Amino acid sequence: MSRVFKRTKILATIGPAVSSPEQIRDLIMAGVNGCRLNFSHGDNETRDKHIAWIRKAAEEKGRSVTIVQDLQGPKIRLGIIKDNYLEVKKGDILTLDYALKEHAGDLILPLQYNLAEKVRVGEPIYIFDGKVRTHVVEIPSETAIKLEVENDGVVMSNKGLNLPETDFGGDILPPKDLADIEWGATRDFDYLAVSFVQTADDIRKVREVLKKYNSPLKVIAKIETRKAISTDENLEEIVEEVDGIMVARGDMAVEAGAEVVPIVQRKLVTLCRKYAKLCIVATQTMASMVDNPEPTRAEVSDVANAVIQGADVVMLSDETAMGKYPLETVKAMKKVILYTQNNSTILPLEQDPSSNDQDYDAIAAAAVKLAEGLDADLIMCQTTTGATARVVAAQRPNLPIITVTPDARVANQLALRYANSAFVRPESPEAGLKLVEELKESGYLQLREGNDKLKVVVVSGEGQGATNTIKLRYV
């Protein structure tokens, strides 16, 4: 097929820099496959507008687009600091008090979370993305803790704290997150991203909350805590339990050390491929483009490496939410993805991908091997739940996957899956071939030079409805 489709997808964070229908439409037209709404910032009225604009733009383009609700999590923050600025020196003793209502300009600071119930003497606490490092020296009351400062620095209002050695005991859904889940359950989201996950039990608790609201959202675990990556066994248990993973490299670097991030990223991409789970590589993928119209060579290499490792998605954060060049950033990222996928091969897995259904896995592997062996133009997946498309994508084929489903939410969820382009059509035995014909006539699918038909490998279900059939068709 002469047209080139990017197989690794782009997830863009929506924020003030792209807060209009036209800007969001332009992002999607430029190559964005999913939009992330960050619940650490903004208000629900604005989010309702963003959801409506995203869906309208996707409809205009005739494509499926994922919307991710990204929870703040137990992000511990300082309160309001007088004059929004306080210098601290090495050796200073800071008191952080949850009960304090107003800062007087001294070393007793307000806090938005009661850490006295969680921390122990000796544990490190990093303030302002690690710019000020401290450790706990005393817990003087039920609402206050005392910290010794380890380096000169500055603290400001609402700056976050990282507690790499503190065990929150499964308390990863503060009241704000619970309220946001309740609100989100009535909105058109496709995924719920959960912050600061430590164990697989955290994901089970989130699913119980979603069940209460009859929410069909799939769950993404953001991997950013030291405890989550403490053992390979714990990491693998989280991947097995969840629907997708976000390699949240920012907080992970602060909590566990920047040097661990590349190794953990590679482990997570491999695990997600192994278990047919969605994998998103996030944070600072093109950070310099917040202020500059071109990426650095290191950023280009970073995105290319994520593609070569086999990630489903690379994510943009501040670059599109707050940056000066959101559209240029998406175009630059797409350019890197396309060049990389067309001039390299994905790193092989030591074992074949495996979902929860061995039959699906075997059929998916056979379909991809057949399609590549026959030099087919594309793989067509007919699916109701999305399972067929997910297991085919896990094989990381080097050609497009066109998916047809009668369920709009399934199509939107598949928009972030590797190589997938998902479309909503009424269910019928011939839905896939009819869609290929339609896309061929519209020019979306193009014939290779010298060919008069598209060679299509169709994966579908016949009889009992489960995926059990592979066909070769010419359209």
C-alpha positions as CSV (number, residue, x, y, z in Angstrom):
1,M,0.0,0.0,0.0
2,S,1.5,3.3,-1.1
3,R,0.2,5.4,1.8
4,V,2.3,5.1,5.0
5,F,0.5,4.8,8.4
6,K,2.3,5.5,11.6
7,R,2.2,2.4,13.9
8,T,3.3,4.0,17.2
9,K,0.6,6.5,18.3
10,I,0.7,10.0,19.7
11,L,-1.1,11.0,22.9
12,A,-1.3,14.7,23.5
13,T,-2.1,16.6,26.7
14,I,-4.8,19.2,26.3
15,G,-4.2,22.5,28.2
16,P,-4.2,26.3,27.8
17,A,-2.0,26.2,24.7
18,V,-4.6,24.2,22.7
19,S,-7.9,25.3,24.3
20,S,-10.1,26.0,21.3
21,P,-12.0,23.8,18.9
22,E,-9.8,24.9,16.0
23,Q,-6.5,24.1,17.9
24,I,-7.7,20.7,19.0
25,R,-8.9,19.9,15.5
26,D,-5.5,20.9,14.1
27,L,-3.7,18.6,16.6
28,I,-5.9,15.6,15.5
29,M,-5.4,16.5,11.8
30,A,-1.6,16.6,12.4
31,G,-1.5,13.1,13.8
32,V,-2.7,13.0,17.4
33,N,-4.5,9.7,18.2
34,G,-5.5,10.4,21.8
35,C,-6.0,13.3,24.1
36,R,-5.1,13.4,27.8
37,L,-7.0,15.6,30.3
38,N,-4.8,16.1,33.3
39,F,-6.9,16.3,36.5
40,S,-4.1,17.9,38.4
41,H,-5.1,21.2,36.7
42,G,-8.2,22.8,35.3
43,D,-11.9,22.7,36.1
44,N,-14.8,20.5,35.1
45,E,-16.5,23.2,33.0
46,T,-13.4,23.5,30.8
47,R,-13.0,19.7,30.6
48,D,-16.6,19.4,29.3
49,K,-15.7,21.8,26.5
50,H,-12.5,19.9,25.7
51,I,-14.4,16.5,25.5
52,A,-17.0,18.0,23.2
53,W,-14.3,19.6,20.9
54,I,-12.3,16.4,20.7
55,R,-15.3,14.3,19.8
56,K,-16.4,16.9,17.2
57,A,-12.9,17.1,15.6
58,A,-12.7,13.3,15.5
59,E,-16.1,13.1,13.9
60,E,-15.1,15.6,11.3
61,K,-12.0,13.6,10.5
62,G,-14.0,10.4,10.4
63,R,-11.6,8.7,12.9
64,S,-11.6,7.3,16.4
65,V,-9.7,9.3,19.1
66,T,-9.0,8.2,22.6
67,I,-9.7,10.4,25.6
68,V,-7.7,9.7,28.8
69,Q,-8.8,10.9,32.2
70,D,-5.6,11.2,34.2
71,L,-6.1,11.4,38.0
72,Q,-3.9,13.6,40.2
73,G,-3.4,10.8,42.7
74,P,-2.0,11.3,46.2
75,K,0.1,14.2,45.0
76,I,1.3,15.8,48.2
77,R,1.6,19.6,47.8
78,L,2.5,22.5,50.0
79,G,-0.1,25.1,50.8
80,I,0.1,28.8,50.0
81,I,3.5,30.3,50.9
82,K,3.6,34.0,51.8
83,D,4.7,36.0,48.8
84,N,5.0,32.7,47.0
85,Y,8.7,32.4,47.8
86,L,10.8,31.1,50.7
87,E,14.5,30.5,50.7
88,V,15.8,27.6,52.8
89,K,19.3,26.7,53.8
90,K,21.1,23.4,54.4
91,G,20.5,22.5,58.0
92,D,17.2,24.4,58.4
93,I,14.3,22.5,60.2
94,L,11.1,22.9,58.3
95,T,7.7,22.0,59.9
96,L,5.0,20.9,57.5
97,D,1.6,21.2,59.3
98,Y,-1.7,20.0,57.7
99,A,-3.6,22.0,60.3
100,L,-1.9,25.3,59.5
101,K,-4.2,27.7,57.6
102,E,-1.9,30.6,56.8
103,H,1.8,30.9,56.3
104,A,3.5,33.6,58.4
105,G,6.7,33.7,56.3
106,D,8.7,31.5,58.7
107,L,9.8,27.8,58.4
108,I,6.4,26.4,59.5
109,L,4.6,25.6,56.2
110,P,1.1,24.7,55.3
111,L,0.5,21.3,53.7
112,Q,-2.5,19.9,51.7
113,Y,-2.2,16.3,53.1
114,N,-1.7,14.9,56.6
115,L,1.7,13.2,56.3
116,A,1.9,12.7,60.0
117,E,-0.2,9.6,59.5
118,K,2.1,8.1,56.9
119,V,5.8,9.0,57.3
120,R,8.4,7.6,59.6
121,V,11.5,9.3,61.0
122,G,14.4,9.0,58.6
123,E,12.4,8.8,55.4
124,P,13.4,11.2,52.6
125,I,11.0,13.8,51.3
126,Y,11.8,15.7,48.1
127,I,10.2,19.1,47.5
128,F,9.6,20.9,44.2
129,D,10.6,18.0,41.9
130,G,13.6,17.2,44.1
131,K,15.1,20.7,44.0
132,V,15.0,20.8,47.9
133,R,15.9,17.5,49.5
134,T,15.0,16.8,53.1
135,H,14.4,13.9,55.5
136,V,12.0,13.4,58.4
137,V,13.5,14.1,61.9
138,E,10.4,14.2,64.1
139,I,6.7,13.8,64.1
140,P,5.7,16.3,66.8
141,S,1.9,16.1,66.5
142,E,-1.0,14.4,64.8
143,T,-0.9,16.9,61.9
144,A,2.8,18.0,61.7
145,I,6.2,16.6,60.7
146,K,9.6,18.2,61.0
147,L,12.2,17.9,58.2
148,E,15.9,18.7,58.0
149,V,16.9,20.5,54.8
150,E,19.9,18.9,53.0
151,N,20.6,21.6,50.4
152,D,20.1,25.3,49.8
153,G,17.0,26.1,47.7
154,V,13.6,27.7,47.3
155,V,10.1,26.5,48.0
156,M,6.9,28.1,46.5
157,S,3.2,27.7,46.8
158,N,1.5,24.4,45.9
159,K,4.8,22.7,45.0
160,G,4.7,18.9,45.1
161,L,6.4,16.5,47.4
162,N,7.9,13.1,46.5
163,L,8.1,10.5,49.2
164,P,10.1,7.6,47.6
165,E,10.2,5.4,50.7
166,T,6.8,6.1,52.2
167,D,4.2,3.3,52.0
168,F,0.8,4.7,51.5
169,G,-0.8,1.4,52.3
170,G,-3.0,1.3,49.3
171,D,-4.3,4.8,50.0
172,I,-3.8,6.0,46.4
173,L,-7.2,7.5,45.8
174,P,-7.6,10.7,47.9
175,P,-11.0,12.4,48.1
176,K,-10.3,14.5,45.0
177,D,-9.6,11.4,42.9
178,L,-12.8,9.7,44.1
179,A,-14.8,12.8,43.2
180,D,-13.1,13.0,39.8
181,I,-13.9,9.3,39.1
182,E,-17.6,9.9,40.0
183,W,-17.7,12.9,37.7
184,G,-15.8,11.1,34.9
185,A,-18.1,8.1,35.0
186,T,-20.8,10.4,33.5
187,R,-18.5,11.7,30.8
188,D,-17.2,10.3,27.5
189,F,-13.8,9.0,28.6
190,D,-12.1,5.8,27.4
191,Y,-9.3,5.2,29.9
192,L,-8.7,6.1,33.5
193,A,-5.0,6.7,34.3
194,V,-4.2,6.1,38.0
195,S,-1.2,8.0,39.5
196,F,1.4,6.6,42.0
197,V,0.4,3.0,41.7
198,Q,2.4,0.8,44.1
199,T,1.0,-2.7,43.7
200,A,-1.6,-4.7,41.8
201,D,-3.9,-4.4,44.7
202,D,-4.1,-0.7,44.0
203,I,-5.6,-1.5,40.6
204,R,-8.1,-3.9,42.0
205,K,-9.3,-1.2,44.4
206,V,-9.7,1.2,41.5
207,R,-11.8,-1.4,39.6
208,E,-14.1,-1.8,42.6
209,V,-14.7,2.0,42.6
210,L,-15.4,1.9,38.8
211,K,-17.8,-1.0,39.3
212,K,-19.8,1.1,41.7
213,Y,-20.6,3.5,38.9
214,N,-21.0,0.8,36.2
215,S,-18.1,2.4,34.4
216,P,-16.6,0.7,31.3
217,L,-13.3,2.6,31.5
218,K,-10.1,0.6,31.0
219,V,-7.4,1.3,33.6
220,I,-3.9,2.6,33.0
221,A,-1.4,2.3,35.8
222,K,1.1,5.1,35.9
223,I,4.5,3.6,37.0
224,E,6.4,6.3,38.9
225,T,6.9,5.1,42.5
226,R,10.0,3.4,43.9
227,K,7.7,0.7,45.4
228,A,6.2,-0.2,42.0
229,I,9.5,-0.9,40.5
230,S,11.0,-2.4,43.7
231,T,11.0,-6.0,42.3
232,D,10.5,-7.4,38.8
233,E,7.8,-9.6,40.3
234,N,5.8,-6.6,41.6
235,L,6.1,-4.8,38.3
236,E,4.9,-7.9,36.4
237,E,1.9,-8.3,38.7
238,I,0.8,-4.8,38.0
239,V,1.1,-5.2,34.3
240,E,-0.9,-8.4,34.4
241,E,-3.7,-6.8,36.4
242,V,-4.1,-3.5,34.5
243,D,-5.3,-2.7,30.9
244,G,-2.3,-0.4,30.2
245,I,0.8,1.1,31.6
246,M,2.1,4.7,31.4
247,V,5.9,4.9,32.0
248,A,5.7,8.2,34.0
249,R,9.3,9.1,33.8
250,G,9.1,12.5,35.6
251,D,8.2,11.4,39.1
252,M,10.0,8.1,38.6
253,A,13.2,10.0,38.1
254,V,12.7,12.0,41.3
255,E,11.6,9.0,43.4
256,A,14.0,6.4,42.2
257,G,16.8,8.2,40.4
258,A,17.0,9.3,36.8
259,E,19.5,6.5,36.0
260,V,16.8,3.8,36.5
261,V,14.3,5.3,34.1
262,P,15.7,3.8,30.8
263,I,16.0,0.3,32.2
264,V,12.5,0.4,33.8
265,Q,11.1,1.8,30.5
266,R,12.5,-1.1,28.5
267,K,11.2,-3.6,31.1
268,L,7.7,-2.1,31.0
269,V,7.5,-2.0,27.2
270,T,8.6,-5.7,27.1
271,L,6.1,-6.7,29.7
272,C,3.2,-4.9,28.0
273,R,4.1,-6.6,24.7
274,K,4.3,-9.9,26.5
275,Y,0.8,-9.6,28.0
276,A,-0.8,-7.7,25.2
277,K,-1.3,-4.5,27.3
278,L,-1.2,-0.9,26.1
279,C,2.1,0.8,26.8
280,I,2.6,4.6,26.9
281,V,6.0,6.2,27.2
282,A,5.5,9.6,28.8
283,T,7.3,12.8,30.1
284,Q,9.7,15.1,28.4
285,T,9.7,13.2,25.1
286,M,10.1,16.6,23.3
287,A,10.4,18.9,26.3
288,S,12.6,21.5,24.6
289,M,9.8,22.2,22.2
290,V,7.9,24.0,25.0
291,D,10.0,26.9,24.0
292,N,11.7,26.0,20.7
293,P,10.3,25.1,17.3
294,E,12.7,22.1,16.8
295,P,13.5,19.1,19.1
296,T,16.9,18.3,20.4
297,R,18.9,15.4,18.9
298,A,18.5,13.6,22.3
299,E,14.7,14.0,22.2
300,V,14.6,12.6,18.6
301,S,16.6,9.7,19.8
302,D,14.4,9.2,22.8
303,V,11.2,9.0,20.7
304,A,12.9,6.7,18.1
305,N,14.1,4.4,20.9
306,A,10.5,4.1,22.2
307,V,9.4,3.1,18.7
308,I,12.2,0.6,18.3
309,Q,11.4,-0.9,21.7
310,G,7.8,-1.4,20.5
311,A,5.8,1.1,22.6
312,D,2.2,1.6,21.5
313,V,2.2,5.3,22.3
314,V,4.5,8.2,22.9
315,M,3.0,11.0,25.0
316,L,3.3,14.8,25.0
317,S,2.7,16.7,28.2
318,D,3.7,20.4,28.6
319,E,4.7,20.4,25.0
320,T,1.1,20.6,23.9
321,A,-0.6,21.7,27.1
322,M,1.5,24.8,27.7
323,G,4.1,25.1,25.0
324,K,4.6,27.7,22.3
325,Y,4.7,25.2,19.5
326,P,2.1,22.4,20.1
327,L,1.3,21.8,16.5
328,E,4.9,21.8,15.4
329,T,5.7,19.3,18.2
330,V,3.1,16.8,17.0
331,K,4.4,17.1,13.4
332,A,8.0,16.6,14.6
333,M,7.0,13.6,16.6
334,K,5.1,12.0,13.7
335,K,8.1,12.6,11.4
336,V,10.4,10.8,13.9
337,I,7.9,7.9,14.3
338,L,7.5,7.4,10.5
339,Y,11.2,7.5,9.7
340,T,12.1,5.2,12.5
341,Q,9.4,2.5,11.7
342,N,10.3,2.6,8.1
343,N,14.1,2.3,8.6
344,S,14.4,-0.1,11.6
345,T,12.9,-3.2,13.1
346,I,11.3,-3.5,16.5
347,L,13.3,-5.4,19.1
348,P,12.2,-9.0,19.3
349,L,10.6,-10.6,22.4
350,E,12.1,-13.6,24.0
351,Q,8.7,-15.3,24.0
352,D,5.5,-14.8,22.0
353,P,2.9,-12.4,23.3
354,S,0.2,-14.0,25.5
355,S,-3.2,-12.5,26.5
356,N,-5.7,-14.4,28.6
357,D,-6.9,-16.5,25.7
358,Q,-4.4,-18.9,24.0
359,D,-6.7,-19.4,21.0
360,Y,-6.8,-15.7,20.3
361,D,-3.0,-15.5,20.6
362,A,-2.5,-18.4,18.2
363,I,-4.9,-17.0,15.6
364,A,-3.4,-13.5,15.9
365,A,0.2,-14.9,15.4
366,A,-0.9,-16.9,12.4
367,A,-2.7,-14.0,10.9
368,V,0.3,-11.7,11.2
369,K,2.7,-14.3,9.9
370,L,0.4,-15.0,6.9
371,A,-0.1,-11.3,6.1
372,E,3.6,-10.6,6.2
373,G,4.5,-13.7,4.3
374,L,2.0,-12.9,1.6
375,D,3.1,-9.2,1.5
376,A,-0.5,-8.2,2.2
377,D,-1.5,-4.5,2.2
378,L,-3.3,-4.7,5.6
379,I,-4.9,-6.8,8.3
380,M,-8.6,-6.3,8.8
381,C,-9.9,-7.2,12.3
382,Q,-13.7,-7.6,12.9
383,T,-14.3,-7.3,16.7
384,T,-17.0,-6.5,19.1
385,T,-15.0,-6.2,22.3
386,G,-11.7,-5.1,20.8
387,A,-9.9,-8.3,21.9
388,T,-9.1,-9.4,18.4
389,A,-7.4,-6.1,17.5
390,R,-5.5,-6.0,20.8
391,V,-3.9,-9.4,20.4
392,V,-3.1,-8.8,16.7
393,A,-1.5,-5.5,17.7
394,A,0.6,-7.3,20.4
395,Q,2.3,-9.2,17.6
396,R,3.7,-5.8,16.3
397,P,3.0,-6.4,12.6
398,N,4.8,-4.2,10.1
399,L,1.6,-3.3,8.3
400,P,-1.6,-1.4,9.2
401,I,-4.4,-3.0,11.2
402,I,-7.8,-1.7,10.1
403,T,-10.4,-2.6,12.8
404,V,-14.2,-2.5,12.5
405,T,-16.5,-2.7,15.5
406,P,-20.1,-1.8,16.2
407,D,-19.1,-0.2,19.6
408,A,-17.9,3.4,19.5
409,R,-16.2,3.2,22.9
410,V,-14.2,0.1,21.7
411,A,-13.1,2.0,18.6
412,N,-12.0,4.9,20.7
413,Q,-10.0,2.7,23.1
414,L,-8.3,1.0,20.1
415,A,-7.2,4.3,18.7
416,L,-4.0,4.2,20.9
417,R,-3.2,0.6,20.1
418,Y,-0.2,-0.2,17.9
419,A,-0.9,0.1,14.2
420,N,-4.7,0.2,14.7
421,S,-7.1,2.5,12.8
422,A,-10.6,1.7,14.2
423,F,-13.9,2.4,12.6
424,V,-17.5,2.1,13.8
425,R,-19.9,0.2,11.5
426,P,-23.0,-2.0,12.1
427,E,-22.2,-5.6,12.8
428,S,-22.4,-8.0,9.9
429,P,-20.3,-10.8,8.4
430,E,-19.1,-8.6,5.6
431,A,-18.5,-5.4,7.6
432,G,-14.7,-5.6,7.3
433,L,-14.6,-6.0,3.5
434,K,-17.3,-3.3,3.1
435,L,-15.2,-1.0,5.1
436,V,-12.0,-1.7,3.1
437,E,-13.9,-1.0,-0.1
438,E,-15.2,2.3,1.4
439,L,-11.8,3.3,2.5
440,K,-10.3,2.4,-0.8
441,E,-12.9,4.5,-2.7
442,S,-12.3,7.5,-0.4
443,G,-8.5,7.4,-0.9
444,Y,-7.7,6.5,2.7
445,L,-6.4,3.1,1.5
446,Q,-4.4,3.4,-1.7
447,L,-3.2,0.8,-4.2
448,R,0.4,0.1,-4.6
449,E,1.8,0.9,-8.0
450,G,1.0,-1.8,-10.5
451,N,-1.7,-3.4,-8.4
452,D,-5.4,-3.1,-9.1
453,K,-6.6,-4.6,-5.8
454,L,-5.8,-4.6,-2.1
455,K,-4.6,-7.8,-0.6
456,V,-6.3,-8.1,2.8
457,V,-6.0,-10.7,5.6
458,V,-9.3,-10.7,7.5
459,V,-9.4,-11.9,11.1
460,S,-12.9,-12.5,12.4
461,G,-15.3,-14.8,14.2
462,E,-17.8,-17.2,12.7
463,G,-20.4,-19.4,14.3
464,Q,-19.9,-18.9,18.0
465,G,-18.7,-15.3,17.6
466,A,-15.2,-15.7,19.0
467,T,-12.2,-15.0,16.8
468,N,-11.7,-18.2,14.9
469,T,-11.3,-17.4,11.2
470,I,-8.5,-16.1,9.0
471,K,-9.3,-15.3,5.3
472,L,-7.3,-13.9,2.4
473,R,-9.4,-11.5,0.3
474,Y,-8.7,-9.1,-2.6
475,V,-10.6,-5.9,-2.7
